[in-house]
Amino acid sequence: MLWDLLEYTVNDKKEGIKKCFDNLLKHSGFKWNISMCLYWVKPNEYISLDTNNREYLNAKGISVFDEKELSADNYFKLLEEVKEKMGNGQLEEKDIPSFSYNAWRYYNLKK
């Protein structure tokens, strides 16, 4: 399934990505890290929902759903919201890699 996810991501097959995403969630060990896989493959397209980014999103007023609500549909809705807010200036970051970097800084400077 991970290879399928990779193939669908590289080839921009959103429905395939969603199917793999939800199927992977049925297996032990797969949660937020699925979004990290998407980010690693296409960092300008997909946001990782790692601890840093989830905390930073919440600090920026973008509510991240609970882990028990993790699904492809919820992930893509959140991703659309983030991209929309980047596009209209509600977020200072203009791209996902910049957002991830600022999230890392925010999270690590709080320690």
SVG drawing of the C-alpha trace seen along z (x, -y; Angstrom):
<svg xmlns="http://www.w3.org/2000/svg" viewBox="-14 -39 28 42">
<polyline fill="none" stroke="black" stroke-width="0.4" points="0.0,0.0 2.9,-2.4 4.2,-1.8 0.7,-2.5 0.5,-5.7 3.9,-6.8 2.8,-6.0 -0.6,-7.8 1.2,-10.8 3.8,-11.1 1.2,-10.9 -1.3,-13.3 -4.1,-10.7 -6.0,-12.2 -8.7,-9.4 -5.9,-6.8 -4.2,-8.7 -7.4,-9.0 -8.0,-5.2 -4.5,-4.3 -4.6,-6.9 -7.8,-5.4 -6.6,-1.8 -3.3,-2.5 -5.2,-3.9 -6.6,-0.4 -3.2,1.0 -1.1,0.6 1.5,-2.1 -0.1,-4.4 -1.6,-7.6 -0.2,-11.2 2.9,-9.7 0.9,-9.0 0.8,-12.8 4.5,-12.9 4.9,-10.4 2.9,-12.7 5.0,-15.7 8.3,-13.9 7.1,-13.0 5.7,-16.4 6.6,-19.0 5.1,-21.9 1.7,-20.1 1.1,-18.2 1.5,-19.3 2.8,-16.9 0.6,-16.8 3.5,-16.1 3.5,-17.4 5.2,-20.7 2.8,-21.5 -0.3,-20.5 0.7,-22.8 1.6,-25.6 -1.7,-25.2 -3.7,-25.5 -1.7,-28.5 -2.5,-30.1 -6.2,-29.5 -6.6,-26.5 -8.1,-23.7 -6.6,-20.3 -9.0,-17.4 -8.3,-14.8 -6.3,-11.7 -9.5,-9.6 -11.0,-11.7 -8.0,-11.2 -9.1,-10.3 -8.3,-11.2 -11.3,-13.5 -10.4,-15.4 -6.8,-15.7 -7.7,-17.1 -10.2,-19.6 -7.5,-20.8 -5.0,-21.0 -7.4,-23.1 -7.9,-25.5 -4.2,-25.9 -3.6,-26.6 -6.5,-29.0 -5.2,-31.0 -1.7,-31.0 -3.1,-32.3 -5.2,-35.1 -2.6,-36.3 -4.2,-35.0 -1.0,-33.1 2.4,-34.8 3.8,-31.7 3.3,-31.4 4.2,-27.8 4.1,-24.6 7.9,-24.1 8.1,-27.6 5.2,-26.8 6.9,-23.6 10.1,-25.4 8.3,-28.1 6.4,-25.3 9.6,-23.7 11.0,-27.0 7.9,-27.8 7.8,-24.3 11.5,-24.3 11.8,-27.8 9.0,-27.1 11.1,-24.5"/>
</svg>
